């Protein structure tokens, strides 16, 4: 699944035609799910109305060809419920709920936050643990508690640790699927029992990511390792600056979107242009 960027014009306004193009291109390239309005989609800088509209448009464009997962998390529980209700109402297949950021809740606070959202909105929900962004780590024992809630169906784990994935798979029931949220460890996550990846790299290399995922999910370690080795330089390149700065620059170089990005994010620093370009060229993407 792709953690989709939100294409923008030079003035920072959303490029709706570009959004249509990107979604159609991903489906043609074999992407199996669209995750809209996550971190990579710059959800933190879009207002409620824009956030809602991006999700509505993606649902319309996809037209049930693949699942749509809407990013609806927030650091206020009421805000997350409001966003999740809207996504459910307009036809999203599931919602992605990041751990509350900045206010650093306790594990009990995290449990009550996600429990409240699940009770308020009857839509499949994917928890999202990304400590480097939120300042809080959703621990395996808390995930195991939340797995007892029927409509909490998956976890996007972006701590970047295969050891954490092992622990989760041991502690959490099979009813809750584990997805990688870190491209560099996505292959290993799938080989030890994860169900897939919500990928930044897939924004620019959807076919390559799909092929690697297919091999890993089939348990073909040799083929998966070969494909993953080719992808590792690109994984590194798209995180040379804060996501989604490099991946949006790369997509603009590929001709898929304009070069717009919204403050406080800024365009990719010139010193990183060539490394990102080199990584794209190595895979035949430029």
KEKE-16088 format. One line per field, with one value per residue (C-alpha): x, y, z negated. Coordinates in pm, whole numbers, plus 32768, in hexadecimal, padded with zeros to 4 digits. Layout:
<pts>
px = c(X / ...) $
py = c(Y / ...) $
pz = c(Z / ...) $
</pts>
This chain:
<pts>
px = c(8000 / 807D / 8089 / 8018 / 80A5 / 7FB0 / 8013 / 801F / 8054 / 8174 / 8095 / 804A / 7EE5 / 7E78 / 7E9F / 7D5D / 7DAC / 7EFE / 7E54 / 7D7C / 7EAE / 7F71 / 7E5B / 7E19 / 7F8E / 7FB7 / 7E9D / 7F2D / 8081 / 7FFC / 7FD9 / 7EDE / 7E60 / 7E5F / 7EA5 / 7E3A / 7E7E / 7F90 / 80DE / 8155 / 8014 / 806B / 7F38 / 7FCB / 7FB3 / 7E5F / 7D29 / 7BF3 / 7B46 / 7C73 / 7CB5 / 7B4D / 7B53 / 7C93 / 7BFC / 7AB3 / 7B67 / 7C47 / 7B19 / 7A6E / 7BA0 / 7BED / 7A82 / 7AAC / 7BCF / 7CAC / 7C76 / 7C93 / 7D1B / 7CE5 / 7DD5 / 7CF7 / 7DD3 / 7E0E / 7E9D / 7D3F / 7C51 / 7B20 / 7BD5 / 7C32 / 7AC9 / 7A4C / 7B3F / 7AF8 / 797F / 79A4 / 7A84 / 798D / 786B / 790E / 796A / 7ACF / 7B11 / 7BDB / 7C82 / 7DEE / 7E11 / 7F63 / 7FBC / 7F6E / 80A0 / 8141 / 8071 / 8119 / 8001 / 8041 / 7FFE / 7EAE / 7E68 / 7EBC / 7DD7 / 7CB4 / 7CEF / 7CDD / 7BC5 / 7AF4 / 7B1F / 7ACB / 798F / 7926 / 7953 / 7908 / 7A12 / 7B49 / 7C66 / 7DDF / 7EB7 / 7FF5 / 8129 / 823B / 82FF / 83F7 / 82D6 / 81EF / 82D9 / 821A / 823F / 810B / 818E / 8139 / 8076 / 7F95 / 7F68 / 7F05 / 7DF8 / 7D73 / 7D6B / 7C3F / 7B6E / 7ABF / 7AF3 / 7C62 / 7CEB / 7E58 / 7F8E / 807C / 81C2 / 82C6 / 83B9 / 84AD / 8506 / 84DF / 8501 / 83C7 / 8312 / 8376 / 82F2 / 81AB / 816F / 81B0 / 80CD / 7FB2 / 7E9F / 7E91 / 7D52 / 7E27 / 7F07 / 8061 / 80D2 / 8226 / 8233 / 83A9 / 841B / 857E / 84F7 / 83BA / 8446 / 84B3 / 8367 / 82AA / 8397 / 835A / 81E0 / 8180 / 806D / 80FE / 8181 / 80F2 / 820A / 82A7 / 838C / 825C / 8207 / 831F / 835C / 820B / 825D / 83A6 / 8306 / 81E7 / 82DC / 83A8 / 826E / 81E7 / 832D / 8344 / 81D8 / 820A / 832F / 842E / 854E / 8652 / 857B / 8501 / 8665 / 86D7 / 85BB / 85E1 / 8756 / 8703 / 8608 / 86DD / 8796 / 8645 / 85BF / 86E8 / 86C6 / 8559 / 85B3 / 86E1 / 8601 / 84B8 / 83AC / 8308 / 8407 / 84E4 / 83CE / 8305 / 843C / 8476 / 8310 / 8331 / 8472 / 83B8 / 82AB / 818F / 8149 / 81A4 / 82B2 / 81C8 / 81F4 / 815F / 8215 / 82B1 / 833A / 841D / 8498 / 85B1 / 8705 / 87DC / 88F1 / 87FF / 8787 / 8891 / 887C / 8703 / 872B / 8834 / 8751 / 8634 / 8714 / 87A0 / 8640 / 85F1 / 84F7 / 8594) $
py = c(8000 / 815C / 8274 / 8368 / 84C7 / 85E6 / 8695 / 8810 / 8937 / 8A29 / 8B01 / 89D8 / 89A2 / 8839 / 87C2 / 86FF / 8693 / 861A / 8550 / 84A1 / 8454 / 83C6 / 82E2 / 8259 / 8227 / 8168 / 807B / 8041 / 7FFB / 7EF1 / 7FAD / 7EEB / 7FFD / 8179 / 821E / 838A / 849E / 83F6 / 8491 / 8481 / 852F / 8660 / 862E / 870E / 8843 / 880C / 889F / 87D2 / 882F / 87D8 / 8699 / 8629 / 867F / 85C3 / 8489 / 84BA / 84EC / 83BD / 82E2 / 8362 / 8333 / 81D7 / 8170 / 802C / 7FAF / 7F8D / 7FD6 / 813E / 817B / 82DB / 837C / 8404 / 840F / 853B / 859E / 85F4 / 84CD / 859A / 8614 / 84B1 / 8441 / 855E / 850A / 8395 / 83CB / 8495 / 8393 / 8281 / 834E / 838C / 8221 / 81E4 / 8074 / 80AB / 81BE / 81EA / 827A / 8301 / 830C / 8461 / 853B / 864F / 861A / 84C8 / 83FF / 82D6 / 8173 / 8185 / 82CC / 822A / 8106 / 81E9 / 82CA / 81AC / 8100 / 823E / 8262 / 80F4 / 8111 / 8253 / 81E8 / 808C / 807A / 7F9C / 8053 / 8037 / 80B2 / 816B / 8169 / 825A / 82C7 / 839C / 847F / 8470 / 845D / 8332 / 81BC / 80DD / 7FAC / 7E44 / 7E09 / 7F30 / 7EB4 / 7D60 / 7E07 / 7EC9 / 7D8F / 7D1B / 7E31 / 7DA8 / 7ECA / 7F01 / 7E1E / 7E7A / 7F35 / 7FFE / 7FD5 / 80DE / 80C0 / 8030 / 7F00 / 7D9A / 7D2E / 7DF9 / 7D4C / 7BF6 / 7C5A / 7CD8 / 7B9D / 7AC9 / 7B95 / 7C09 / 7B20 / 7ACA / 7B96 / 7CD2 / 7CF2 / 7D8D / 7E71 / 7F11 / 808B / 8093 / 803E / 7FD0 / 7EB8 / 7E69 / 7D2D / 7C99 / 7CFB / 7C32 / 7B0A / 7AE6 / 7AFE / 7C63 / 7C8E / 7DA6 / 7F09 / 8067 / 80F8 / 824B / 81BA / 8131 / 8299 / 828E / 8119 / 8069 / 7F49 / 7F00 / 7F09 / 7E28 / 7D27 / 7D23 / 7D03 / 7BE6 / 7B28 / 7B69 / 7B0E / 79CC / 7978 / 7988 / 7A1E / 7A08 / 7AC2 / 7BBC / 7C08 / 7C40 / 7D31 / 7DDD / 7E14 / 7EDC / 7FAE / 7FFC / 8126 / 81BE / 8182 / 8246 / 835B / 83A8 / 83ED / 84D1 / 85E7 / 85D6 / 850B / 8567 / 8669 / 857B / 84A1 / 85CE / 8659 / 8505 / 84F1 / 864E / 85E4 / 84B7 / 85A0 / 851E / 8651 / 87C2 / 8823 / 88B7 / 8871 / 8923 / 89DF / 8997 / 8892 / 891C / 889D / 879D / 8838 / 884E / 8777 / 8650 / 8674 / 8597 / 847E / 8465 / 8479 / 8368 / 8281 / 82B5 / 827B / 813B / 80A6 / 8135 / 822D / 835A) $
pz = c(8000 / 804D / 7F4D / 8057 / 8079 / 80A8 / 81EC / 81D1 / 82B5 / 827E / 819F / 80BA / 8130 / 816C / 82D5 / 8304 / 8468 / 83EF / 82DE / 83E2 / 84B5 / 838F / 8318 / 8476 / 84B0 / 836B / 83BB / 8518 / 847E / 8391 / 824A / 817A / 8092 / 807A / 7F2B / 7F41 / 7E47 / 7D81 / 7D26 / 7E8F / 7EFC / 7E25 / 7D4F / 7C41 / 7D20 / 7DC1 / 7D21 / 7CD3 / 7E18 / 7EF0 / 7E2C / 7E5E / 7FCF / 8018 / 7F80 / 803A / 8185 / 8154 / 8106 / 8243 / 8321 / 82A0 / 82D5 / 8211 / 82E7 / 81B1 / 8040 / 7FC8 / 7E6C / 7DEA / 7CF8 / 7BE4 / 7AB1 / 79D3 / 7885 / 7807 / 77EA / 784E / 7986 / 79EA / 79B9 / 7A92 / 7BAC / 7B91 / 7BA0 / 7CDE / 7D85 / 7D2F / 7DB3 / 7F07 / 7F41 / 7ECB / 7E90 / 7D52 / 7C8B / 7C21 / 7AC4 / 7A5E / 78EE / 7859 / 788D / 77BF / 7684 / 763A / 7596 / 74B4 / 752C / 747B / 752F / 767D / 7630 / 75D0 / 7702 / 77FC / 773C / 7749 / 78C2 / 78FF / 782C / 78D9 / 7A44 / 7ACA / 7BDA / 7BE9 / 7B3F / 7B69 / 7A4A / 7AAA / 79CE / 7A3C / 7907 / 79CA / 7A2E / 7902 / 77D8 / 774C / 7787 / 779A / 76DF / 773E / 75FD / 7650 / 77B6 / 7728 / 7650 / 7779 / 7852 / 7788 / 7828 / 795C / 7A4B / 79F5 / 7B04 / 7B42 / 7AD3 / 7BAB / 7AEB / 7B3D / 7A1D / 7B1B / 7A4A / 7AC3 / 7957 / 7908 / 7A26 / 799B / 7845 / 78D6 / 79A0 / 786A / 7786 / 7868 / 78E9 / 7A5B / 7A77 / 7A72 / 7BA5 / 7B88 / 7CA5 / 7CC8 / 7CC6 / 7D0C / 7E6C / 7E0D / 7D2D / 7DF1 / 7E90 / 7D42 / 7CA6 / 7DAB / 7D9C / 7C25 / 7C3F / 7C97 / 7D98 / 7E70 / 7E6B / 7E73 / 7F41 / 7F8A / 8095 / 814F / 81AD / 82AF / 82DF / 82C1 / 83AC / 82FF / 81A6 / 8215 / 82A2 / 8160 / 808C / 815F / 8133 / 7FBD / 7F7B / 8042 / 7F5D / 8078 / 7FB2 / 80C7 / 81C5 / 80C2 / 8050 / 81B7 / 81FC / 80AB / 80E1 / 8219 / 8154 / 8022 / 80C0 / 811D / 7FBE / 7F39 / 803B / 7FF2 / 7E87 / 7EC0 / 7E3B / 7D81 / 7E32 / 7F20 / 7F98 / 8063 / 80EC / 8166 / 8210 / 82B2 / 8332 / 83C5 / 8475 / 8501 / 8589 / 84B2 / 83D9 / 83C1 / 82C9 / 81C2 / 8051 / 7F27 / 7E14 / 7D23 / 7E15 / 7F22 / 8074 / 8075 / 802E / 8165 / 80D0 / 80CC / 8234 / 82CC / 81CA / 81FB / 8374 / 836B / 82A3 / 8399 / 84C6 / 8431 / 843F / 8597 / 8509 / 85B5) $
</pts>
